[in-house]
Amino acid sequence: MIEDNFNTGDISAVDFCATLKNGDRFFIPTDGGVQESLKTILRDTVNGFDSIDGDWELHDISEDYGERRRVYAPRNLPLFQTMSDIFDSGTLPELPDLQNHLAELDYYFARFVDGEGRIMVGVKKARTAKATLGAQNKLVRLIDNTLVLIEERVLRLDRQFDILISADNVFILEPRAAEQVAKIVERVAASAGARVQEIHDALPFLDLSRIKNKIARHPKLARIAHSVANHPNLHGIQRAAIEDLAAAQGIRFKEVAGRLLCNVTDEAKLMEVLDARRYHLDLTATGAVPYRATARQVVRN
């Protein structure tokens, strides 16, 4: 999938940039050796994706990602606006006194251009780079069989990028880092009420007004609301199916003005039912057991 967006074997240009904690982005001049290293990091990142078993899957905002998966998202999604901004950065000003701003480094990114003029951007949260910076006067090098202290300030480039951004997609190798760069928590909270309203309007048998009024204060529920609102068949969810699943999970309703309103203590359960994260199973004919899935994958075969 990545190979359809960019040719890592034919890279014609490399630019290195950095973003500070205040959001300012800058171009950082590099020599040929650093540029070759960045090309290697890009190829290692693509190989990292290729080594993961399973098909590519769309990023799910409510998913608890554990082991690595092949995750991507369309670049034009509102939640990934920061990724689009990085990709579209264009010509950036140079930071003349970089050494005075190293402690403010948030993430760095490299912009690659292949032989066909296509662009790929690799992004890395600057944890390791800043950790090395903090080791100043503790790093040494070996010269003529003698350890010599490195007095200059040192940054370390990582082996792989956390995220790759193409013209169409965001490829996510490290979901937690990607969410930090994209400021997902803030974006999810800001729009959570509107997403609950979408669900409320699409499902005329449910009353979600109470959840809407407080969901911005509940990050996990806000993520679930985004996931449910993005469901391609949201309007097709059936009342009877929800009532059956809710009953199996101990969710209680009362009917208000023709809509089902659940108890306050069951609101999180209801949202998880809507997000297909609650189910029950009986393999022993001794009665169905309710389960909760914080991580899941669609089975294609």
C-alpha positions as CSV (number, residue, x, y, z in Angstrom):
1,M,0.0,0.0,0.0
2,I,2.8,2.4,0.9
3,E,4.7,1.4,-2.2
4,D,1.8,2.6,-4.3
5,N,2.2,6.0,-2.9
6,F,6.0,6.4,-3.0
7,N,9.2,4.8,-4.4
8,T,11.7,4.4,-1.5
9,G,14.3,3.1,-4.0
10,D,14.4,6.4,-5.9
11,I,14.5,9.4,-3.6
12,S,15.7,12.6,-5.2
13,A,15.4,15.1,-2.3
14,V,15.3,15.1,1.5
15,D,14.5,18.0,3.8
16,F,14.7,17.8,7.6
17,C,12.4,19.8,9.8
18,A,11.5,20.2,13.5
19,T,8.4,21.3,15.4
20,L,8.7,23.0,18.8
21,K,6.2,22.6,21.6
22,N,4.6,25.9,20.7
23,G,3.7,24.5,17.3
24,D,6.3,26.5,15.3
25,R,7.9,24.5,12.5
26,F,11.4,25.1,11.1
27,F,13.7,23.8,8.4
28,I,17.0,22.3,9.7
29,P,19.9,22.2,7.3
30,T,21.6,18.8,7.0
31,D,24.6,17.3,5.3
32,G,24.7,14.4,2.9
33,G,25.4,11.9,5.6
34,V,22.3,12.8,7.6
35,Q,20.2,12.8,4.5
36,E,21.3,9.2,3.6
37,S,20.5,8.2,7.2
38,L,17.0,9.7,6.8
39,K,16.5,7.6,3.7
40,T,17.5,4.5,5.6
41,I,15.1,5.3,8.4
42,L,12.3,5.7,5.8
43,R,13.1,2.3,4.3
44,D,13.3,0.7,7.7
45,T,9.9,2.2,8.6
46,V,8.3,0.7,5.4
47,N,10.0,-2.6,6.2
48,G,8.5,-2.3,9.7
49,F,5.0,-2.1,8.2
50,D,5.8,-5.0,5.8
51,S,6.9,-7.3,8.7
52,I,3.5,-7.0,10.4
53,D,1.0,-9.8,9.8
54,G,-2.5,-9.0,8.7
55,D,-4.2,-6.7,6.3
56,W,-4.3,-2.9,6.4
57,E,-7.0,-1.6,8.7
58,L,-8.6,1.8,9.1
59,H,-7.5,3.6,12.3
60,D,-10.2,3.3,15.0
61,I,-10.2,6.1,17.4
62,S,-11.8,4.0,20.2
63,E,-9.3,1.1,19.8
64,D,-6.8,0.2,22.5
65,Y,-3.9,-0.7,20.2
66,G,-1.5,-3.2,21.7
67,E,0.9,-5.0,19.4
68,R,1.7,-3.3,16.1
69,R,-0.8,-3.5,13.3
70,R,-0.9,-2.1,9.7
71,V,-3.0,1.0,10.5
72,Y,-3.9,3.9,8.2
73,A,-6.3,6.8,7.9
74,P,-7.3,9.1,5.1
75,R,-5.3,12.3,5.4
76,N,-8.4,14.5,4.9
77,L,-10.0,13.4,8.2
78,P,-10.6,16.3,10.6
79,L,-8.9,14.4,13.4
80,F,-5.7,14.3,11.4
81,Q,-5.6,17.9,10.4
82,T,-2.2,18.3,12.0
83,M,-0.8,15.6,9.7
84,S,-2.2,17.4,6.7
85,D,-0.6,20.6,7.9
86,I,2.8,18.9,8.3
87,F,2.5,17.4,4.8
88,D,1.5,20.8,3.3
89,S,4.1,22.7,5.2
90,G,6.0,23.8,2.1
91,T,9.0,26.1,2.5
92,L,9.7,26.7,6.2
93,P,12.0,29.3,7.8
94,E,15.3,28.2,9.1
95,L,15.9,28.2,12.9
96,P,19.2,30.0,13.2
97,D,19.8,29.2,16.9
98,L,18.7,25.6,17.0
99,Q,21.1,24.8,19.9
100,N,19.1,27.1,22.1
101,H,15.8,25.4,21.3
102,L,16.6,21.7,21.5
103,A,14.9,21.3,24.9
104,E,11.7,22.6,23.2
105,L,11.7,20.0,20.5
106,D,8.3,18.2,20.2
107,Y,8.8,16.1,17.1
108,Y,10.9,16.1,13.9
109,F,9.9,15.2,10.4
110,A,11.6,14.5,7.1
111,R,10.1,15.4,3.7
112,F,11.1,13.0,0.9
113,V,10.6,13.4,-2.9
114,D,10.9,10.5,-5.2
115,G,11.8,10.4,-8.9
116,E,8.2,10.9,-9.9
117,G,7.8,14.0,-7.7
118,R,5.7,12.3,-5.1
119,I,6.1,13.3,-1.5
120,M,6.3,11.2,1.6
121,V,6.8,12.7,5.1
122,G,8.1,10.7,8.0
123,V,7.3,12.0,11.5
124,K,8.9,11.0,14.8
125,K,8.1,12.1,18.3
126,A,11.3,13.4,19.8
127,R,11.6,11.3,22.9
128,T,14.9,9.5,22.2
129,A,16.4,12.7,20.6
130,K,15.8,14.7,23.8
131,A,16.9,11.8,26.0
132,T,20.3,11.9,24.3
133,L,20.3,15.6,24.7
134,G,19.9,15.2,28.4
135,A,23.0,12.9,28.4
136,Q,25.3,15.8,27.5
137,N,28.8,15.4,29.0
138,K,28.0,11.7,29.5
139,L,28.5,10.6,25.9
140,V,31.9,9.4,24.7
141,R,33.4,8.2,21.5
142,L,36.4,5.9,20.8
143,I,39.4,7.5,19.2
144,D,42.7,5.6,18.8
145,N,41.6,3.1,21.5
146,T,40.8,6.0,23.9
147,L,37.4,7.1,25.2
148,V,37.0,10.8,24.5
149,L,34.2,12.9,25.9
150,I,31.7,14.4,23.4
151,E,31.3,18.0,24.5
152,E,29.0,19.1,21.7
153,R,25.2,18.8,22.1
154,V,24.1,15.5,20.5
155,L,20.8,14.4,19.0
156,R,20.0,10.9,18.0
157,L,17.9,9.9,15.0
158,D,15.6,6.9,15.6
159,R,15.6,3.7,13.6
160,Q,12.0,4.2,12.4
161,F,9.4,7.0,12.0
162,D,6.2,6.8,14.0
163,I,4.1,8.0,11.1
164,L,4.3,8.2,7.4
165,I,2.2,10.8,5.5
166,S,1.5,10.6,1.8
167,A,-0.7,12.7,-0.4
168,D,-3.8,10.6,0.4
169,N,-3.1,8.6,3.6
170,V,-1.5,8.6,7.1
171,F,0.2,5.4,7.8
172,I,0.5,4.8,11.6
173,L,3.2,2.6,13.0
174,E,3.0,3.9,16.6
175,P,-0.6,4.9,17.4
176,R,0.2,6.6,20.7
177,A,2.8,8.8,19.2
178,A,0.6,9.6,16.2
179,E,-2.2,10.7,18.6
180,Q,0.1,13.0,20.5
181,V,1.4,14.6,17.3
182,A,-2.1,15.0,15.9
183,K,-3.4,16.3,19.3
184,I,-6.2,13.7,19.1
185,V,-7.3,14.1,22.7
186,E,-8.0,17.8,22.3
187,R,-9.7,17.4,18.9
188,V,-11.9,14.5,20.1
189,A,-13.0,16.4,23.2
190,A,-13.8,19.5,21.2
191,S,-16.1,17.7,18.8
192,A,-17.5,14.9,21.0
193,G,-20.8,16.6,21.7
194,A,-21.5,17.1,18.0
195,R,-20.7,13.4,17.3
196,V,-23.1,12.3,20.0
197,Q,-25.8,14.5,18.4
198,E,-25.1,12.7,15.1
199,I,-25.8,9.4,16.7
200,H,-28.9,10.7,18.5
201,D,-30.3,12.0,15.2
202,A,-29.5,8.8,13.4
203,L,-31.1,6.5,16.0
204,P,-34.5,8.0,16.8
205,F,-35.2,5.2,19.4
206,L,-32.4,6.3,21.7
207,D,-32.1,9.4,24.0
208,L,-28.4,10.4,24.2
209,S,-29.0,14.0,25.2
210,R,-27.7,13.5,28.7
211,I,-24.5,11.8,27.4
212,K,-24.0,14.7,24.9
213,N,-24.0,17.3,27.7
214,K,-21.1,15.7,29.6
215,I,-19.1,13.6,27.1
216,A,-16.4,16.2,26.6
217,R,-15.3,15.5,30.2
218,H,-14.9,11.8,29.5
219,P,-12.1,11.1,27.1
220,K,-12.8,7.4,26.6
221,L,-16.5,7.9,25.9
222,A,-15.6,10.7,23.6
223,R,-13.4,8.4,21.5
224,I,-16.2,5.8,21.4
225,A,-18.7,8.5,20.2
226,H,-16.4,9.4,17.3
227,S,-16.1,5.7,16.4
228,V,-19.9,5.1,16.5
229,A,-20.6,8.3,14.5
230,N,-18.2,7.1,11.8
231,H,-20.0,3.8,11.4
232,P,-20.9,3.5,7.7
233,N,-24.2,1.8,8.6
234,L,-25.1,3.9,11.6
235,H,-28.7,4.5,10.4
236,G,-29.2,0.8,10.0
237,I,-28.8,-0.1,13.7
238,Q,-32.0,-1.7,14.9
239,R,-33.8,-1.0,18.1
240,A,-34.6,-4.7,18.8
241,A,-30.9,-5.7,18.4
242,I,-29.8,-2.9,20.8
243,E,-32.5,-3.9,23.4
244,D,-31.4,-7.5,23.2
245,L,-27.7,-6.7,23.6
246,A,-28.4,-4.2,26.4
247,A,-30.5,-6.7,28.3
248,A,-27.7,-9.3,28.1
249,Q,-25.2,-6.6,29.5
250,G,-27.5,-5.5,32.3
251,I,-28.3,-2.1,30.8
252,R,-31.7,-0.7,32.0
253,F,-33.9,1.7,30.0
254,K,-36.9,3.8,30.6
255,E,-38.9,5.3,27.8
256,V,-39.1,9.1,27.6
257,A,-41.0,10.8,24.8
258,G,-40.7,7.7,22.6
259,R,-36.9,7.2,23.1
260,L,-35.0,4.8,25.3
261,L,-33.0,6.6,28.1
262,C,-30.6,4.4,30.0
263,N,-29.6,4.7,33.6
264,V,-26.7,7.0,34.3
265,T,-24.6,4.1,35.5
266,D,-25.2,2.3,32.2
267,E,-24.2,5.1,29.8
268,A,-20.6,3.8,29.2
269,K,-22.0,0.3,28.6
270,L,-24.5,1.6,26.1
271,M,-21.9,3.4,24.1
272,E,-19.8,0.3,24.1
273,V,-22.7,-1.7,22.8
274,L,-23.2,0.8,20.0
275,D,-19.4,0.5,19.2
276,A,-19.7,-3.3,19.0
277,R,-17.4,-3.6,22.1
278,R,-20.0,-5.5,24.3
279,Y,-21.1,-9.0,23.4
280,H,-22.2,-12.3,25.1
281,L,-21.3,-15.8,24.3
282,D,-22.4,-19.3,25.5
283,L,-20.1,-22.1,24.5
284,T,-21.1,-24.5,27.3
285,A,-24.9,-24.3,27.3
286,T,-24.7,-23.1,30.9
287,G,-25.8,-19.6,30.1
288,A,-24.4,-16.7,28.0
289,V,-21.5,-14.7,29.6
290,P,-21.2,-11.0,28.9
291,Y,-17.8,-9.8,27.5
292,R,-16.2,-6.4,26.9
293,A,-13.7,-5.9,24.1
294,T,-11.3,-2.9,24.4
295,A,-9.3,-4.2,21.4
296,R,-10.7,-5.9,18.3
297,Q,-10.0,-6.6,14.6
298,V,-12.4,-7.2,11.8
299,V,-12.1,-10.8,10.6
300,R,-12.0,-11.0,6.8
301,N,-11.9,-14.7,6.3
